[in-house]
Amino acid sequence: METSKQQSVDPELGSLPQIDLSKPRYDQSTFSGRASHFFEVTDPRNLFVSAEKLEKANILVKQYKKEGTANPGTTVEQLWEAKRLADSAFHPDTGEKMFILGRMSAQVPCNMTITGLMMTFYRHPAAVIFWQWINQSFNAIVNFTNRSGDEPLTPKQVFKPYIVATTCATITAVGLNTVTKNLPPLIGRFVPFAAVAAANCVNIPMMRHREINYGIPVVDKDGNRLGLSKNAAKKAIAQVCLSRIGMAMPGMIIPAIIMNSLEKKHFFKRIPWAPAPVQIGLVGLCLAFATPLCCAIFPQQSSINVSRLEPELSEQIKQSNPSLTKVYFNKGL
């Protein structure tokens, strides 16, 4: 469902209705609207858009937000397309172009390859350590790129959580492999998911610990900044952890069950090279839907009641705006 805030007419756009590019195209108060938005943002085809086209799209969006007008001949559809490209490549808080592997449009191709190979070679300790390291390296890039807020991070703040999360994931995977060695093969196939879930619960909070220590910006419904809140940061990080675990679950559970069944039927006996590409394909199919749907579980601009903020900030907001009961923040991805 598209947002209905398209009433007034802009002379530069002729008879076309004026639109609000400060918000996504689809209604973010509904799950279906958020899902439609993230299906566009996570589309891997966004990775092949040229840097020049991305810059032009970002300039057009900025111009329209600031002036309410666009170049003559620009259509509403072109504005929304520019907004889609800008959202896929530029950070919502800092406005900086995001590193290509950290963009949400890289999630499906990168994760399907890493996860598929992690689940194919889950029995071998050396392979487990290698692919958990690769996975956590990619996760660190994604977590850093999609952090909430506009405060810069030091190299120490980036590398410490990366090292801890990689260690956590590797120990979990190797330890569970040892424990499940004598259990049915299907149980062993679930070990990578357990390791990834455990690492997400470590990597994301640690990568974003500055937000927990100092808070993230909270704003009113019009986007006016009201202060920094640690409580909002904790809620944002919890939501992202749940979304990431949900995102990984289908691609690490469903293919494991299918592959286990195929191996029981000796499907790969004549084609021993097939398990890896089949596994990658299955994971990719799951991630193509799980990534945008799990990103949509919680609104990108999440909210928190003023009464649940830190006492000082809550009191400050109540004094300056007594009627305000809820504030908003970018939860990150």
C-alpha positions as protocol buffer text, in pm:
chain_id: "A"
residue {
  index: 1
  type: MET
  ca { x: 0 y: 0 z: 0 }
}
residue {
  index: 2
  type: GLU
  ca { x: 144 y: 338 z: -99 }
}
residue {
  index: 3
  type: THR
  ca { x: 131 y: 627 z: 142 }
}
residue {
  index: 4
  type: SER
  ca { x: -161 y: 857 z: 85 }
}
residue {
  index: 5
  type: LYS
  ca { x: 22 y: 1182 z: 161 }
}
residue {
  index: 6
  type: GLN
  ca { x: 4 y: 1299 z: -201 }
}
residue {
  index: 7
  type: GLN
  ca { x: -250 y: 1580 z: -209 }
}
residue {
  index: 8
  type: SER
  ca { x: -105 y: 1916 z: -316 }
}
residue {
  index: 9
  type: VAL
  ca { x: 8 y: 2001 z: -666 }
}
residue {
  index: 10
  type: ASP
  ca { x: 360 y: 2123 z: -746 }
}
residue {
  index: 11
  type: PRO
  ca { x: 394 y: 2357 z: -1044 }
}
residue {
  index: 12
  type: GLU
  ca { x: 728 y: 2204 z: -1150 }
}
residue {
  index: 13
  type: LEU
  ca { x: 561 y: 1865 z: -1178 }
}
residue {
  index: 14
  type: GLY
  ca { x: 264 y: 1991 z: -1372 }
}
residue {
  index: 15
  type: SER
  ca { x: -59 y: 1825 z: -1263 }
}
residue {
  index: 16
  type: LEU
  ca { x: 118 y: 1548 z: -1072 }
}
residue {
  index: 17
  type: PRO
  ca { x: 61 y: 1527 z: -695 }
}
residue {
  index: 18
  type: GLN
  ca { x: 341 y: 1634 z: -461 }
}
residue {
  index: 19
  type: ILE
  ca { x: 497 y: 1353 z: -261 }
}
residue {
  index: 20
  type: ASP
  ca { x: 685 y: 1314 z: 68 }
}
residue {
  index: 21
  type: LEU
  ca { x: 1033 y: 1174 z: -3 }
}
residue {
  index: 22
  type: SER
  ca { x: 1130 y: 1192 z: 364 }
}
residue {
  index: 23
  type: LYS
  ca { x: 935 y: 867 z: 407 }
}
residue {
  index: 24
  type: PRO
  ca { x: 933 y: 538 z: 216 }
}
residue {
  index: 25
  type: ARG
  ca { x: 688 y: 495 z: -70 }
}
residue {
  index: 26
  type: TYR
  ca { x: 485 y: 234 z: 113 }
}
residue {
  index: 27
  type: ASP
  ca { x: 289 y: 267 z: 437 }
}
residue {
  index: 28
  type: GLN
  ca { x: 536 y: 183 z: 715 }
}
residue {
  index: 29
  type: SER
  ca { x: 264 y: 135 z: 977 }
}
residue {
  index: 30
  type: THR
  ca { x: 175 y: -201 z: 818 }
}
residue {
  index: 31
  type: PHE
  ca { x: 383 y: -515 z: 776 }
}
residue {
  index: 32
  type: SER
  ca { x: 290 y: -542 z: 407 }
}
residue {
  index: 33
  type: GLY
  ca { x: 402 y: -182 z: 346 }
}
residue {
  index: 34
  type: ARG
  ca { x: 735 y: -239 z: 521 }
}
residue {
  index: 35
  type: ALA
  ca { x: 784 y: -567 z: 332 }
}
residue {
  index: 36
  type: SER
  ca { x: 720 y: -395 z: -4 }
}
residue {
  index: 37
  type: HIS
  ca { x: 979 y: -130 z: 90 }
}
residue {
  index: 38
  type: PHE
  ca { x: 1244 y: -386 z: 187 }
}
residue {
  index: 39
  type: PHE
  ca { x: 1184 y: -603 z: -120 }
}
residue {
  index: 40
  type: GLU
  ca { x: 1300 y: -294 z: -314 }
}
residue {
  index: 41
  type: VAL
  ca { x: 1589 y: -203 z: -82 }
}
residue {
  index: 42
  type: THR
  ca { x: 1728 y: -560 z: -65 }
}
residue {
  index: 43
  type: ASP
  ca { x: 1696 y: -625 z: -440 }
}
residue {
  index: 44
  type: PRO
  ca { x: 2044 y: -752 z: -548 }
}
residue {
  index: 45
  type: ARG
  ca { x: 2005 y: -572 z: -881 }
}
residue {
  index: 46
  type: ASN
  ca { x: 2070 y: -247 z: -691 }
}
residue {
  index: 47
  type: LEU
  ca { x: 2436 y: -353 z: -665 }
}
residue {
  index: 48
  type: PHE
  ca { x: 2478 y: -313 z: -1042 }
}
residue {
  index: 49
  type: VAL
  ca { x: 2356 y: 47 z: -1054 }
}
residue {
  index: 50
  type: SER
  ca { x: 2644 y: 276 z: -1150 }
}
residue {
  index: 51
  type: ALA
  ca { x: 2796 y: 520 z: -900 }
}
residue {
  index: 52
  type: GLU
  ca { x: 2700 y: 808 z: -1130 }
}
residue {
  index: 53
  type: LYS
  ca { x: 2335 y: 703 z: -1137 }
}
residue {
  index: 54
  type: LEU
  ca { x: 2329 y: 663 z: -759 }
}
residue {
  index: 55
  type: GLU
  ca { x: 2474 y: 1012 z: -709 }
}
residue {
  index: 56
  type: LYS
  ca { x: 2221 y: 1164 z: -948 }
}
residue {
  index: 57
  type: ALA
  ca { x: 1937 y: 987 z: -766 }
}
residue {
  index: 58
  type: ASN
  ca { x: 2063 y: 1109 z: -429 }
}
residue {
  index: 59
  type: ILE
  ca { x: 2097 y: 1469 z: -554 }
}
residue {
  index: 60
  type: LEU
  ca { x: 1745 y: 1460 z: -697 }
}
residue {
  index: 61
  type: VAL
  ca { x: 1600 y: 1331 z: -369 }
}
residue {
  index: 62
  type: LYS
  ca { x: 1791 y: 1591 z: -164 }
}
residue {
  index: 63
  type: GLN
  ca { x: 1681 y: 1870 z: -399 }
}
residue {
  index: 64
  type: TYR
  ca { x: 1317 y: 1768 z: -383 }
}
residue {
  index: 65
  type: LYS
  ca { x: 1323 y: 1734 z: -3 }
}
residue {
  index: 66
  type: LYS
  ca { x: 1481 y: 2079 z: 35 }
}
residue {
  index: 67
  type: GLU
  ca { x: 1301 y: 2279 z: -233 }
}
residue {
  index: 68
  type: GLY
  ca { x: 988 y: 2076 z: -302 }
}
residue {
  index: 69
  type: THR
  ca { x: 1060 y: 2094 z: -675 }
}
residue {
  index: 70
  type: ALA
  ca { x: 1244 y: 1893 z: -937 }
}
residue {
  index: 71
  type: ASN
  ca { x: 1374 y: 1956 z: -1286 }
}
residue {
  index: 72
  type: PRO
  ca { x: 1104 y: 2019 z: -1549 }
}
residue {
  index: 73
  type: GLY
  ca { x: 977 y: 1696 z: -1698 }
}
residue {
  index: 74
  type: THR
  ca { x: 1051 y: 1488 z: -1387 }
}
residue {
  index: 75
  type: THR
  ca { x: 768 y: 1246 z: -1313 }
}
residue {
  index: 76
  type: VAL
  ca { x: 645 y: 1111 z: -981 }
}
residue {
  index: 77
  type: GLU
  ca { x: 762 y: 764 z: -1083 }
}
residue {
  index: 78
  type: GLN
  ca { x: 1112 y: 899 z: -1151 }
}
residue {
  index: 79
  type: LEU
  ca { x: 1116 y: 1061 z: -807 }
}
residue {
  index: 80
  type: TRP
  ca { x: 1019 y: 734 z: -639 }
}
residue {
  index: 81
  type: GLU
  ca { x: 1281 y: 547 z: -843 }
}
residue {
  index: 82
  type: ALA
  ca { x: 1545 y: 798 z: -730 }
}
residue {
  index: 83
  type: LYS
  ca { x: 1427 y: 753 z: -371 }
}
residue {
  index: 84
  type: ARG
  ca { x: 1455 y: 371 z: -407 }
}
residue {
  index: 85
  type: LEU
  ca { x: 1812 y: 393 z: -535 }
}
residue {
  index: 86
  type: ALA
  ca { x: 1915 y: 649 z: -273 }
}
residue {
  index: 87
  type: ASP
  ca { x: 1771 y: 438 z: 11 }
}
residue {
  index: 88
  type: SER
  ca { x: 1958 y: 132 z: -114 }
}
residue {
  index: 89
  type: ALA
  ca { x: 2300 y: 301 z: -117 }
}
residue {
  index: 90
  type: PHE
  ca { x: 2307 y: 594 z: 128 }
}
residue {
  index: 91
  type: HIS
  ca { x: 2293 y: 580 z: 509 }
}
residue {
  index: 92
  type: PRO
  ca { x: 1968 y: 733 z: 645 }
}
residue {
  index: 93
  type: ASP
  ca { x: 2143 y: 915 z: 933 }
}
residue {
  index: 94
  type: THR
  ca { x: 2484 y: 1015 z: 798 }
}
residue {
  index: 95
  type: GLY
  ca { x: 2388 y: 1053 z: 432 }
}
residue {
  index: 96
  type: GLU
  ca { x: 2716 y: 883 z: 336 }
}
residue {
  index: 97
  type: LYS
  ca { x: 2735 y: 628 z: 58 }
}
residue {
  index: 98
  type: MET
  ca { x: 2755 y: 284 z: 217 }
}
residue {
  index: 99
  type: PHE
  ca { x: 3027 y: 30 z: 137 }
}
residue {
  index: 100
  type: ILE
  ca { x: 2881 y: -197 z: -129 }
}
residue {
  index: 101
  type: LEU
  ca { x: 2916 y: -523 z: 69 }
}
residue {
  index: 102
  type: GLY
  ca { x: 2747 y: -362 z: 369 }
}
residue {
  index: 103
  type: ARG
  ca { x: 2433 y: -260 z: 179 }
}
residue {
  index: 104
  type: MET
  ca { x: 2118 y: -462 z: 235 }
}
residue {
  index: 105
  type: SER
  ca { x: 2107 y: -537 z: -138 }
}
residue {
  index: 106
  type: ALA
  ca { x: 2425 y: -743 z: -88 }
}
residue {
  index: 107
  type: GLN
  ca { x: 2265 y: -958 z: 182 }
}
residue {
  index: 108
  type: VAL
  ca { x: 2116 y: -1228 z: -43 }
}
residue {
  index: 109
  type: PRO
  ca { x: 2410 y: -1292 z: -281 }
}
residue {
  index: 110
  type: CYS
  ca { x: 2676 y: -1273 z: -8 }
}
residue {
  index: 111
  type: ASN
  ca { x: 2485 y: -1463 z: 259 }
}
residue {
  index: 112
  type: MET
  ca { x: 2367 y: -1738 z: 25 }
}
residue {
  index: 113
  type: THR
  ca { x: 2727 y: -1808 z: -75 }
}
residue {
  index: 114
  type: ILE
  ca { x: 2876 y: -1791 z: 274 }
}
residue {
  index: 115
  type: THR
  ca { x: 2590 y: -1977 z: 446 }
}
residue {
  index: 116
  type: GLY
  ca { x: 2567 y: -2239 z: 172 }
}
residue {
  index: 117
  type: LEU
  ca { x: 2936 y: -2323 z: 201 }
}
residue {
  index: 118
  type: MET
  ca { x: 2928 y: -2303 z: 582 }
}
residue {
  index: 119
  type: MET
  ca { x: 2649 y: -2563 z: 583 }
}
residue {
  index: 120
  type: THR
  ca { x: 2813 y: -2783 z: 319 }
}
residue {
  index: 121
  type: PHE
  ca { x: 3142 y: -2816 z: 508 }
}
residue {
  index: 122
  type: TYR
  ca { x: 2999 y: -2820 z: 860 }
}
residue {
  index: 123
  type: ARG
  ca { x: 3172 y: -3147 z: 959 }
}
residue {
  index: 124
  type: HIS
  ca { x: 3535 y: -3043 z: 917 }
}
residue {
  index: 125
  type: PRO
  ca { x: 3688 y: -2837 z: 1204 }
}
residue {
  index: 126
  type: ALA
  ca { x: 3921 y: -2637 z: 978 }
}
residue {
  index: 127
  type: ALA
  ca { x: 3636 y: -2554 z: 740 }
}
residue {
  index: 128
  type: VAL
  ca { x: 3409 y: -2463 z: 1033 }
}
residue {
  index: 129
  type: ILE
  ca { x: 3665 y: -2216 z: 1167 }
}
residue {
  index: 130
  type: PHE
  ca { x: 3730 y: -2068 z: 821 }
}
residue {
  index: 131
  type: TRP
  ca { x: 3365 y: -2016 z: 723 }
}
residue {
  index: 132
  type: GLN
  ca { x: 3264 y: -1885 z: 1066 }
}
residue {
  index: 133
  type: TRP
  ca { x: 3545 y: -1632 z: 1034 }
}
residue {
  index: 134
  type: ILE
  ca { x: 3429 y: -1532 z: 684 }
}
residue {
  index: 135
  type: ASN
  ca { x: 3068 y: -1508 z: 803 }
}
residue {
  index: 136
  type: GLN
  ca { x: 3152 y: -1290 z: 1103 }
}
residue {
  index: 137
  type: SER
  ca { x: 3376 y: -1071 z: 887 }
}
residue {
  index: 138
  type: PHE
  ca { x: 3081 y: -1010 z: 657 }
}
residue {
  index: 139
  type: ASN
  ca { x: 2848 y: -955 z: 954 }
}
residue {
  index: 140
  type: ALA
  ca { x: 3088 y: -699 z: 1100 }
}
residue {
  index: 141
  type: ILE
  ca { x: 3082 y: -506 z: 771 }
}
residue {
  index: 142
  type: VAL
  ca { x: 2699 y: -516 z: 762 }
}
residue {
  index: 143
  type: ASN
  ca { x: 2661 y: -416 z: 1128 }
}
residue {
  index: 144
  type: PHE
  ca { x: 2906 y: -128 z: 1094 }
}
residue {
  index: 145
  type: THR
  ca { x: 2750 y: -5 z: 769 }
}
residue {
  index: 146
  type: ASN
  ca { x: 2391 y: -18 z: 898 }
}
residue {
  index: 147
  type: ARG
  ca { x: 2447 y: 114 z: 1250 }
}
residue {
  index: 148
  type: SER
  ca { x: 2204 y: 369 z: 1388 }
}
residue {
  index: 149
  type: GLY
  ca { x: 2304 y: 730 z: 1453 }
}
residue {
  index: 150
  type: ASP
  ca { x: 2563 y: 958 z: 1299 }
}
residue {
  index: 151
  type: GLU
  ca { x: 2855 y: 930 z: 1543 }
}
residue {
  index: 152
  type: PRO
  ca { x: 3187 y: 805 z: 1396 }
}
residue {
  index: 153
  type: LEU
  ca { x: 3345 y: 484 z: 1526 }
}
residue {
  index: 154
  type: THR
  ca { x: 3714 y: 432 z: 1604 }
}
residue {
  index: 155
  type: PRO
  ca { x: 3904 y: 128 z: 1467 }
}
residue {
  index: 156
  type: LYS
  ca { x: 3910 y: -19 z: 1822 }
}
residue {
  index: 157
  type: GLN
  ca { x: 3531 y: 8 z: 1845 }
}
residue {
  index: 158
  type: VAL
  ca { x: 3503 y: -183 z: 1518 }
}
residue {
  index: 159
  type: PHE
  ca { x: 3762 y: -458 z: 1565 }
}
residue {
  index: 160
  type: LYS
  ca { x: 3694 y: -556 z: 1927 }
}
residue {
  index: 161
  type: PRO
  ca { x: 3336 y: -680 z: 1868 }
}
residue {
  index: 162
  type: TYR
  ca { x: 3445 y: -843 z: 1543 }
}
residue {
  index: 163
  type: ILE
  ca { x: 3712 y: -1049 z: 1720 }
}
residue {
  index: 164
  type: VAL
  ca { x: 3482 y: -1140 z: 2010 }
}
residue {
  index: 165
  type: ALA
  ca { x: 3194 y: -1242 z: 1781 }
}
residue {
  index: 166
  type: THR
  ca { x: 3420 y: -1449 z: 1557 }
}
residue {
  index: 167
  type: THR
  ca { x: 3561 y: -1628 z: 1861 }
}
residue {
  index: 168
  type: CYS
  ca { x: 3211 y: -1685 z: 2002 }
}
residue {
  index: 169
  type: ALA
  ca { x: 3078 y: -1827 z: 1674 }
}
residue {
  index: 170
  type: THR
  ca { x: 3378 y: -2054 z: 1623 }
}
residue {
  index: 171
  type: ILE
  ca { x: 3374 y: -2192 z: 1979 }
}
residue {
  index: 172
  type: THR
  ca { x: 2998 y: -2250 z: 1957 }
}
residue {
  index: 173
  type: ALA
  ca { x: 3027 y: -2430 z: 1623 }
}
residue {
  index: 174
  type: VAL
  ca { x: 3327 y: -2646 z: 1714 }
}
residue {
  index: 175
  type: GLY
  ca { x: 3185 y: -2724 z: 2058 }
}
residue {
  index: 176
  type: LEU
  ca { x: 2843 y: -2823 z: 1927 }
}
residue {
  index: 177
  type: ASN
  ca { x: 3001 y: -3032 z: 1651 }
}
residue {
  index: 178
  type: THR
  ca { x: 3182 y: -3229 z: 1921 }
}
residue {
  index: 179
  type: VAL
  ca { x: 2864 y: -3269 z: 2128 }
}
residue {
  index: 180
  type: THR
  ca { x: 2648 y: -3375 z: 1829 }
}
residue {
  index: 181
  type: LYS
  ca { x: 2908 y: -3608 z: 1675 }
}
residue {
  index: 182
  type: ASN
  ca { x: 2715 y: -3919 z: 1777 }
}
residue {
  index: 183
  type: LEU
  ca { x: 2368 y: -3775 z: 1721 }
}
residue {
  index: 184
  type: PRO
  ca { x: 2161 y: -3807 z: 1400 }
}
residue {
  index: 185
  type: PRO
  ca { x: 2317 y: -3620 z: 1102 }
}
residue {
  index: 186
  type: LEU
  ca { x: 2025 y: -3375 z: 1083 }
}
residue {
  index: 187
  type: ILE
  ca { x: 2106 y: -3242 z: 1431 }
}
residue {
  index: 188
  type: GLY
  ca { x: 2463 y: -3175 z: 1321 }
}
residue {
  index: 189
  type: ARG
  ca { x: 2334 y: -2974 z: 1024 }
}
residue {
  index: 190
  type: PHE
  ca { x: 2167 y: -2731 z: 1265 }
}
residue {
  index: 191
  type: VAL
  ca { x: 2499 y: -2646 z: 1436 }
}
residue {
  index: 192
  type: PRO
  ca { x: 2587 y: -2360 z: 1196 }
}
residue {
  index: 193
  type: PHE
  ca { x: 2254 y: -2191 z: 1273 }
}
residue {
  index: 194
  type: ALA
  ca { x: 2314 y: -2216 z: 1649 }
}
residue {
  index: 195
  type: ALA
  ca { x: 2660 y: -2063 z: 1601 }
}
residue {
  index: 196
  type: VAL
  ca { x: 2527 y: -1781 z: 1384 }
}
residue {
  index: 197
  type: ALA
  ca { x: 2243 y: -1703 z: 1629 }
}
residue {
  index: 198
  type: ALA
  ca { x: 2486 y: -1694 z: 1922 }
}
residue {
  index: 199
  type: ALA
  ca { x: 2730 y: -1473 z: 1732 }
}
residue {
  index: 200
  type: ASN
  ca { x: 2455 y: -1229 z: 1629 }
}
residue {
  index: 201
  type: CYS
  ca { x: 2365 y: -1182 z: 1995 }
}
residue {
  index: 202
  type: VAL
  ca { x: 2728 y: -1085 z: 2059 }
}
residue {
  index: 203
  type: ASN
  ca { x: 2836 y: -911 z: 1739 }
}
residue {
  index: 204
  type: ILE
  ca { x: 2549 y: -664 z: 1701 }
}
residue {
  index: 205
  type: PRO
  ca { x: 2544 y: -530 z: 2061 }
}
residue {
  index: 206
  type: MET
  ca { x: 2924 y: -507 z: 2070 }
}
residue {
  index: 207
  type: MET
  ca { x: 2952 y: -339 z: 1730 }
}
residue {
  index: 208
  type: ARG
  ca { x: 2691 y: -88 z: 1844 }
}
residue {
  index: 209
  type: HIS
  ca { x: 2800 y: -58 z: 2208 }
}
residue {
  index: 210
  type: ARG
  ca { x: 2872 y: 312 z: 2162 }
}
residue {
  index: 211
  type: GLU
  ca { x: 2497 y: 357 z: 2109 }
}
residue {
  index: 212
  type: ILE
  ca { x: 2430 y: 176 z: 2439 }
}
residue {
  index: 213
  type: ASN
  ca { x: 2686 y: 393 z: 2619 }
}
residue {
  index: 214
  type: TYR
  ca { x: 2591 y: 731 z: 2471 }
}
residue {
  index: 215
  type: GLY
  ca { x: 2246 y: 682 z: 2320 }
}
residue {
  index: 216
  type: ILE
  ca { x: 2096 y: 732 z: 1973 }
}
residue {
  index: 217
  type: PRO
  ca { x: 1904 y: 1035 z: 1842 }
}
residue {
  index: 218
  type: VAL
  ca { x: 1532 y: 1042 z: 1918 }
}
residue {
  index: 219
  type: VAL
  ca { x: 1299 y: 1272 z: 1725 }
}
residue {
  index: 220
  type: ASP
  ca { x: 935 y: 1378 z: 1721 }
}
residue {
  index: 221
  type: LYS
  ca { x: 697 y: 1285 z: 1437 }
}
residue {
  index: 222
  type: ASP
  ca { x: 822 y: 1584 z: 1235 }
}
residue {
  index: 223
  type: GLY
  ca { x: 1186 y: 1475 z: 1265 }
}
residue {
  index: 224
  type: ASN
  ca { x: 1292 y: 1739 z: 1518 }
}
residue {
  index: 225
  type: ARG
  ca { x: 1581 y: 1604 z: 1726 }
}
residue {
  index: 226
  type: LEU
  ca { x: 1501 y: 1586 z: 2098 }
}
residue {
  index: 227
  type: GLY
  ca { x: 1814 y: 1429 z: 2243 }
}
residue {
  index: 228
  type: LEU
  ca { x: 2008 y: 1102 z: 2279 }
}
residue {
  index: 229
  type: SER
  ca { x: 1859 y: 797 z: 2448 }
}
residue {
  index: 230
  type: LYS
  ca { x: 2035 y: 483 z: 2572 }
}
residue {
  index: 231
  type: ASN
  ca { x: 1701 y: 310 z: 2628 }
}
residue {
  index: 232
  type: ALA
  ca { x: 1604 y: 368 z: 2266 }
}
residue {
  index: 233
  type: ALA
  ca { x: 1942 y: 223 z: 2163 }
}
residue {
  index: 234
  type: LYS
  ca { x: 1882 y: -95 z: 2366 }
}
residue {
  index: 235
  type: LYS
  ca { x: 1540 y: -139 z: 2207 }
}
residue {
  index: 236
  type: ALA
  ca { x: 1683 y: -79 z: 1858 }
}
residue {
  index: 237
  type: ILE
  ca { x: 1961 y: -335 z: 1906 }
}
residue {
  index: 238
  type: ALA
  ca { x: 1722 y: -598 z: 2048 }
}
residue {
  index: 239
  type: GLN
  ca { x: 1494 y: -557 z: 1748 }
}
residue {
  index: 240
  type: VAL
  ca { x: 1783 y: -590 z: 1503 }
}
residue {
  index: 241
  type: CYS
  ca { x: 1914 y: -905 z: 1680 }
}
residue {
  index: 242
  type: LEU
  ca { x: 1571 y: -1070 z: 1656 }
}
residue {
  index: 243
  type: SER
  ca { x: 1535 y: -970 z: 1291 }
}
residue {
  index: 244
  type: ARG
  ca { x: 1881 y: -1105 z: 1200 }
}
residue {
  index: 245
  type: ILE
  ca { x: 1819 y: -1439 z: 1372 }
}
residue {
  index: 246
  type: GLY
  ca { x: 1482 y: -1464 z: 1198 }
}
residue {
  index: 247
  type: MET
  ca { x: 1651 y: -1376 z: 870 }
}
residue {
  index: 248
  type: ALA
  ca { x: 1904 y: -1659 z: 908 }
}
residue {
  index: 249
  type: MET
  ca { x: 1659 y: -1925 z: 1031 }
}
residue {
  index: 250
  type: PRO
  ca { x: 1477 y: -2028 z: 709 }
}
residue {
  index: 251
  type: GLY
  ca { x: 1798 y: -2040 z: 504 }
}
residue {
  index: 252
  type: MET
  ca { x: 1975 y: -2254 z: 763 }
}
residue {
  index: 253
  type: ILE
  ca { x: 1689 y: -2482 z: 868 }
}
residue {
  index: 254
  type: ILE
  ca { x: 1491 y: -2561 z: 550 }
}
residue {
  index: 255
  type: PRO
  ca { x: 1794 y: -2640 z: 326 }
}
residue {
  index: 256
  type: ALA
  ca { x: 1942 y: -2855 z: 607 }
}
residue {
  index: 257
  type: ILE
  ca { x: 1627 y: -3070 z: 615 }
}
residue {
  index: 258
  type: ILE
  ca { x: 1614 y: -3098 z: 233 }
}
residue {
  index: 259
  type: MET
  ca { x: 1985 y: -3180 z: 201 }
}
residue {
  index: 260
  type: ASN
  ca { x: 1963 y: -3441 z: 476 }
}
residue {
  index: 261
  type: SER
  ca { x: 1674 y: -3606 z: 293 }
}
residue {
  index: 262
  type: LEU
  ca { x: 1858 y: -3600 z: -41 }
}
residue {
  index: 263
  type: GLU
  ca { x: 2168 y: -3756 z: 114 }
}
residue {
  index: 264
  type: LYS
  ca { x: 1960 y: -4035 z: 269 }
}
residue {
  index: 265
  type: LYS
  ca { x: 1833 y: -4115 z: -79 }
}
residue {
  index: 266
  type: HIS
  ca { x: 2192 y: -4114 z: -215 }
}
residue {
  index: 267
  type: PHE
  ca { x: 2096 y: -3833 z: -453 }
}
residue {
  index: 268
  type: PHE
  ca { x: 2452 y: -3699 z: -469 }
}
residue {
  index: 269
  type: LYS
  ca { x: 2630 y: -4034 z: -512 }
}
residue {
  index: 270
  type: ARG
  ca { x: 2674 y: -3992 z: -888 }
}
residue {
  index: 271
  type: ILE
  ca { x: 2728 y: -3615 z: -871 }
}
residue {
  index: 272
  type: PRO
  ca { x: 2957 y: -3559 z: -571 }
}
residue {
  index: 273
  type: TRP
  ca { x: 3027 y: -3198 z: -678 }
}
residue {
  index: 274
  type: ALA
  ca { x: 2658 y: -3100 z: -650 }
}
residue {
  index: 275
  type: PRO
  ca { x: 2599 y: -3053 z: -272 }
}
residue {
  index: 276
  type: ALA
  ca { x: 2761 y: -2707 z: -252 }
}
residue {
  index: 277
  type: PRO
  ca { x: 2578 y: -2546 z: -548 }
}
residue {
  index: 278
  type: VAL
  ca { x: 2247 y: -2710 z: -451 }
}
residue {
  index: 279
  type: GLN
  ca { x: 2288 y: -2592 z: -92 }
}
residue {
  index: 280
  type: ILE
  ca { x: 2377 y: -2238 z: -205 }
}
residue {
  index: 281
  type: GLY
  ca { x: 2074 y: -2233 z: -436 }
}
residue {
  index: 282
  type: LEU
  ca { x: 1838 y: -2346 z: -162 }
}
residue {
  index: 283
  type: VAL
  ca { x: 1977 y: -2093 z: 84 }
}
residue {
  index: 284
  type: GLY
  ca { x: 1948 y: -1817 z: -177 }
}
residue {
  index: 285
  type: LEU
  ca { x: 1584 y: -1903 z: -243 }
}
residue {
  index: 286
  type: CYS
  ca { x: 1504 y: -1883 z: 128 }
}
residue {
  index: 287
  type: LEU
  ca { x: 1701 y: -1561 z: 180 }
}
residue {
  index: 288
  type: ALA
  ca { x: 1534 y: -1389 z: -115 }
}
residue {
  index: 289
  type: PHE
  ca { x: 1214 y: -1388 z: 91 }
}
residue {
  index: 290
  type: ALA
  ca { x: 1344 y: -1407 z: 449 }
}
residue {
  index: 291
  type: THR
  ca { x: 1569 y: -1100 z: 418 }
}
residue {
  index: 292
  type: PRO
  ca { x: 1304 y: -840 z: 327 }
}
residue {
  index: 293
  type: LEU
  ca { x: 1031 y: -1005 z: 535 }
}
residue {
  index: 294
  type: CYS
  ca { x: 1244 y: -1014 z: 851 }
}
residue {
  index: 295
  type: CYS
  ca { x: 1370 y: -659 z: 794 }
}
residue {
  index: 296
  type: ALA
  ca { x: 1001 y: -564 z: 794 }
}
residue {
  index: 297
  type: ILE
  ca { x: 915 y: -720 z: 1130 }
}
residue {
  index: 298
  type: PHE
  ca { x: 983 y: -390 z: 1308 }
}
residue {
  index: 299
  type: PRO
  ca { x: 943 y: -40 z: 1160 }
}
residue {
  index: 300
  type: GLN
  ca { x: 1268 y: 120 z: 1046 }
}
residue {
  index: 301
  type: GLN
  ca { x: 1164 y: 435 z: 1232 }
}
residue {
  index: 302
  type: SER
  ca { x: 1078 y: 257 z: 1555 }
}
residue {
  index: 303
  type: SER
  ca { x: 916 y: 429 z: 1852 }
}
residue {
  index: 304
  type: ILE
  ca { x: 936 y: 437 z: 2230 }
}
residue {
  index: 305
  type: ASN
  ca { x: 711 y: 599 z: 2488 }
}
residue {
  index: 306
  type: VAL
  ca { x: 850 y: 914 z: 2647 }
}
residue {
  index: 307
  type: SER
  ca { x: 788 y: 756 z: 2989 }
}
residue {
  index: 308
  type: ARG
  ca { x: 1035 y: 476 z: 2902 }
}
residue {
  index: 309
  type: LEU
  ca { x: 1322 y: 710 z: 2822 }
}
residue {
  index: 310
  type: GLU
  ca { x: 1590 y: 804 z: 3075 }
}
residue {
  index: 311
  type: PRO
  ca { x: 1438 y: 1016 z: 3354 }
}
residue {
  index: 312
  type: GLU
  ca { x: 1636 y: 1331 z: 3261 }
}
residue {
  index: 313
  type: LEU
  ca { x: 1545 y: 1314 z: 2893 }
}
residue {
  index: 314
  type: SER
  ca { x: 1186 y: 1219 z: 2969 }
}
residue {
  index: 315
  type: GLU
  ca { x: 1148 y: 1518 z: 3201 }
}
residue {
  index: 316
  type: GLN
  ca { x: 1312 y: 1750 z: 2950 }
}
residue {
  index: 317
  type: ILE
  ca { x: 1069 y: 1643 z: 2676 }
}
residue {
  index: 318
  type: LYS
  ca { x: 766 y: 1670 z: 2906 }
}
residue {
  index: 319
  type: GLN
  ca { x: 862 y: 2025 z: 2998 }
}
residue {
  index: 320
  type: SER
  ca { x: 920 y: 2141 z: 2641 }
}
residue {
  index: 321
  type: ASN
  ca { x: 631 y: 1945 z: 2485 }
}
residue {
  index: 322
  type: PRO
  ca { x: 380 y: 1818 z: 2745 }
}
residue {
  index: 323
  type: SER
  ca { x: 150 y: 1662 z: 2482 }
}
residue {
  index: 324
  type: LEU
  ca { x: 426 y: 1443 z: 2335 }
}
residue {
  index: 325
  type: THR
  ca { x: 389 y: 1079 z: 2447 }
}
residue {
  index: 326
  type: LYS
  ca { x: 600 y: 896 z: 2189 }
}
residue {
  index: 327
  type: VAL
  ca { x: 934 y: 959 z: 2017 }
}
residue {
  index: 328
  type: TYR
  ca { x: 1100 y: 791 z: 1719 }
}
residue {
  index: 329
  type: PHE
  ca { x: 1445 y: 659 z: 1629 }
}
residue {
  index: 330
  type: ASN
  ca { x: 1621 y: 479 z: 1345 }
}
residue {
  index: 331
  type: LYS
  ca { x: 1673 y: 123 z: 1470 }
}
residue {
  index: 332
  type: GLY
  ca { x: 1936 y: 36 z: 1210 }
}
residue {
  index: 333
  type: LEU
  ca { x: 1929 y: -288 z: 1010 }
}
